[in-house]
């Protein structure tokens, strides 16, 4: 492991953690960095999931103020995040790499489109949502599907989850972004537990990613908290579209 490798992977963790805290898509930074230093594709995907886990934890700690009063939502969505995370991780380990590379770009772009029309959809659903306490089954199923995708290949998981939560839950975007971070953390914890069985983790690089991602996520939340909702939504859509296009052409 050269000094250049250390700088590249550590920097990818720092930037990826910040991006995940603001919008999602940090895996698209950490995954190519691991490929660049010679880690095989599947091992790079697994190592990225293990290393970036600390970033999700850091983001959730930094967002604790916005998480107040959302424990009931977490409890309602937890089973779907766990089951989806297990399913996605198992699928990654048993299916060819070309399969998820072909499907992922379209999922990311679809989630960006959904988030782009979120204000109009939210207005159309406002009467139904405000009249029904708790978390809708649509949100639970959406989180479950997002969890499958997130464990399968995590780039854009935050975009997909924020799109689902923004349409189906009535709340401020900052609070939903905080909830997205907790769900992303839960999904990745479950996926990492399954991935550890595969023994394809490059531990030295995972450690570098973890340190960088935690620091980056803490900084990223401080940036996201200062952004108006419209600006944050635009940033998420822009980043998610870039993620989808890059995945589509590579």
C-alpha positions in Angstrom: 0.0 0.0 0.0 1.7 3.2 -1.2 1.3 6.7 0.2 -0.7 7.6 -2.9 -3.1 4.7 -2.2 -3.5 5.9 1.4 -4.3 9.5 0.3 -6.7 8.4 -2.4 -8.7 6.0 -0.2 -8.7 8.3 2.8 -9.7 11.3 0.8 -12.5 9.2 -0.9 -13.8 8.3 2.6 -13.8 12.0 3.7 -15.6 13.2 0.6 -17.9 10.3 0.4 -19.0 10.7 4.1 -19.7 14.4 3.5 -21.7 13.6 0.3 -23.7 10.8 2.0 -24.6 13.2 4.9 -25.8 15.9 2.5 -27.6 13.9 -0.1 -26.4 10.3 -0.7 -24.1 8.9 -3.4 -20.8 8.7 -1.5 -20.3 5.1 -2.6 -19.7 6.4 -6.1 -16.6 8.1 -4.7 -15.3 5.3 -2.5 -16.0 2.4 -4.9 -14.0 3.8 -7.8 -11.2 4.8 -5.4 -10.9 1.2 -4.3 -10.9 -0.1 -7.8 -8.1 2.4 -8.6 -5.8 0.9 -5.9 -6.3 -2.6 -7.3 -9.2 -4.1 -5.2 -11.4 -6.4 -7.2 -15.0 -5.1 -8.0 -16.9 -7.3 -5.6 -14.4 -6.9 -2.8 -14.4 -3.1 -3.5 -18.2 -3.0 -3.2 -18.1 -5.0 0.1 -15.1 -3.0 1.5 -16.8 0.3 0.6 -20.0 -0.8 2.5 -17.9 -1.7 5.6 -15.8 1.4 5.5 -18.6 3.9 4.8 -20.6 2.6 7.7 -18.8 4.9 10.1 -19.9 7.9 7.9 -23.6 7.0 8.3 -23.0 6.7 12.1 -21.3 10.1 12.1 -24.1 11.7 10.2 -26.8 10.3 12.5 -25.0 11.6 15.6 -24.6 15.0 14.0 -28.3 15.1 13.0 -29.6 14.1 16.4 -31.4 17.4 16.8 -33.5 16.8 13.7 -34.1 13.2 14.8 -36.0 14.2 18.0 -39.5 12.9 18.0 -39.0 10.4 15.1 -38.4 7.2 17.2 -41.8 5.9 16.2 -41.0 6.3 12.5 -37.7 4.4 13.0 -39.5 1.6 14.8 -42.1 1.3 12.0 -39.6 1.3 9.2 -36.9 -0.8 11.0 -38.2 -4.3 10.0 -38.4 -3.3 6.3 -34.9 -1.8 6.4 -33.5 -5.0 8.0 -35.2 -7.5 5.7 -34.4 -5.4 2.6 -30.8 -5.1 3.7 -30.4 -8.8 4.2 -32.0 -9.6 0.8 -29.9 -7.1 -1.1 -26.6 -8.3 0.5 -27.4 -11.9 -0.3 -28.3 -11.0 -3.9 -25.0 -9.2 -4.3 -23.1 -12.3 -3.2 -24.9 -14.7 -5.5 -25.5 -12.8 -8.7 -23.1 -11.7 -11.4 -21.7 -8.2 -11.1 -23.1 -7.3 -14.6 -26.6 -7.7 -13.3 -26.6 -4.9 -10.8 -24.4 -2.7 -13.0 -27.2 -2.8 -15.6 -30.1 -2.1 -13.3 -28.7 0.5 -10.8 -28.4 3.5 -13.1 -32.1 3.4 -13.9 -33.1 3.0 -10.2 -31.0 6.1 -9.3 -32.4 8.2 -12.2 -36.0 7.1 -11.3 -35.5 8.2 -7.7 -34.2 11.6 -8.9 -37.3 12.1 -11.0 -39.5 11.2 -8.1 -37.7 13.7 -5.8 -38.0 16.4 -8.5 -41.8 16.1 -8.5 -41.9 15.6 -4.7 -43.4 19.0 -3.9 -46.4 18.5 -6.3 -46.9 14.9 -5.2 -46.7 15.9 -1.5 -49.4 18.6 -2.1 -51.7 16.1 -3.8 -51.3 13.6 -1.0 -51.4 16.2 1.9 -55.0 15.5 2.8 -54.6 11.8 3.0 -51.2 11.9 4.8 -52.3 14.5 7.4 -55.5 12.5 8.1 -53.7 9.2 8.7 -51.3 9.1 11.7 -48.1 7.0 11.6 -46.1 5.7 8.7 -47.9 4.6 5.5 -47.4 1.1 4.1 -46.2 2.8 0.9 -43.3 4.3 2.9 -42.5 0.9 4.5 -42.5 -0.9 1.2 -40.5 1.9 -0.4 -37.9 1.7 2.4 -37.8 -2.1 2.0 -37.1 -1.8 -1.7 -34.6 0.9 -1.1 -32.8 -1.3 1.4 -32.5 -4.1 -1.2 -30.9 -1.7 -3.6 -28.7 -0.2 -0.9 -27.2 -3.5 0.1 -26.9 -4.5 -3.5 -25.0 -1.5 -4.6 -25.2 1.6 -2.3 -24.5 4.5 -4.7 -27.6 6.7 -4.6 -29.3 5.0 -1.6 -29.8 8.3 0.1 -31.4 9.8 -3.0 -33.8 6.9 -3.3 -34.8 6.9 0.4 -35.2 10.7 0.5 -37.4 10.6 -2.5 -39.7 7.9 -0.8 -39.8 9.7 2.5 -40.3 13.1 0.9 -43.4 11.9 -1.0 -45.0 9.7 1.7 -44.2 11.5 5.0 -45.3 15.0 5.8 -42.3 16.8 7.4 -39.5 19.2 6.9 -36.8 18.1 4.4 -34.1 18.5 7.0 -35.8 16.1 9.4 -36.5 13.6 6.6 -32.8 13.9 5.6 -31.9 13.0 9.2 -34.3 10.0 9.1 -32.8 9.0 5.8 -29.4 8.9 7.5 -30.6 6.6 10.3 -32.2 4.2 7.8 -29.1 4.2 5.6 -27.1 3.3 8.7 -29.4 0.4 9.6 -29.4 -0.9 6.1 -25.7 -0.8 5.9 -25.2 -2.5 9.3 -27.3 -5.4 8.1 -25.5 -5.6 4.8 -22.1 -5.5 6.4 -23.0 -8.4 8.8 -23.9 -10.5 5.7 -20.8 -9.3 3.8 -18.5 -10.3 6.6 -19.4 -13.9 5.9 -18.0 -13.6 2.4 -14.5 -12.6 3.8 -13.9 -10.3 0.9 -13.1 -7.2 2.9 -9.9 -5.3 2.4 -9.6 -4.3 6.0 -6.8 -1.8 5.7 -8.7 0.2 3.2 -12.0 -0.2 5.1 -10.3 1.3 8.1 -9.1 4.3 6.1 -12.6 4.8 4.6 -14.2 4.6 8.1 -12.0 7.3 9.6 -12.5 9.6 6.6 -16.2 8.9 6.3 -16.9 9.7 9.9 -15.1 13.1 9.7 -16.7 13.9 6.4 -20.2 13.1 7.5 -19.9 15.3 10.6 -18.8 18.2 8.3 -21.4 17.4 5.7 -24.3 17.7 8.2 -23.1 21.1 9.3 -23.3 22.2 5.6 -26.7 20.5 4.9 -28.3 22.1 8.0 -27.6 25.6 6.7 -29.2 24.9 3.2 -32.8 25.9 2.5 -35.1 23.0 1.6 -35.2 24.0 -2.1 -31.4 24.2 -2.3 -31.0 20.8 -0.6 -33.5 19.2 -2.9 -31.8 20.6 -6.0 -28.4 19.4 -4.7 -29.8 15.9 -4.1 -31.3 15.8 -7.6 -28.2 17.1 -9.3 -25.9 14.7 -7.4 -28.3 11.8 -8.0 -28.5 12.5 -11.7 -24.7 12.6 -12.0 -24.5 9.3 -10.2 -27.1 7.7 -12.5 -25.4 9.0 -15.7 -21.9 7.9 -14.6 -23.2 4.4 -13.7 -25.0 4.3 -17.1 -22.0 5.0 -19.2 -19.4 3.0 -17.3 
